[in-house]
Amino acid sequence: MALLTLLTALTLVAIAGPAAAAQPKVNFYDFQDTVMCVVCRTSLSVANGPQADSERQTIRNLIAQGRDEQQIKDALVSQYGDRVLALPKDKGFNLAVYFVPIGVVVLMVALLLVALPRWRRSARAKAAQPAGSLGPELSDDDARRLDEDLARYDR
C-alpha cells in the first residue's frame, strides 16, 4: 500500500512539474508598466479612470485564462491598437525610437573629441600671452597710422 502511494505521488509530481513549468506566470503589477491607458496616454500602473479600469480588467481576464505576456499584448493591440503598448514595436520606422538617441549620443561624443583639443589649444595660447597684452604687437607702420588717427580725433 505504501509503495502504491509513493508511486502515485511520484507520478503526480512528474506530470505536474512540466505542466507548471510550461505555463508562464504573468505578474499583473509588473505587466501594467508595459502598457498604456489609450485615453490619458500614461502608464496603466498610474492611470486612473474608466478606460484604465477597463484595460486592467481585460488584462486580469487574460491572465486568468492562462495567456502569456506576448499573447496578452497581442490581444490588447487587437482591441485597442498599437497605442496601448508602452514601447513601440521594433519594426520599420519605429526603430528610430531606439536608434536616434544612440546616434545623437555618438555624434555628441564625436563632437567633443574634435572640439575639446581645439579648446585646450586655444586656452593654452591665451595663457601663453603676456598678461598686459591685448593682442599681437603692432608694426611700426601700423603704430604710426594709429597715432595719426587718434590725433585727428583729439582736435
Protein Blocks (a to p, Z undefined) as FASTA:
>chain_A
ZZmmmmmmmmmmmmmmmmmmmmccddfklmmmmpccfklopafklggcjklmmmmmmmmm
mmmnopafklmmmmmmmmnojklpmbdcfehjllmmmmmmmmmmmmmmmmmmmmmmmmmm
mmmmmmmpcfklgbdcddfklmmmmmmmmmmmmZZ
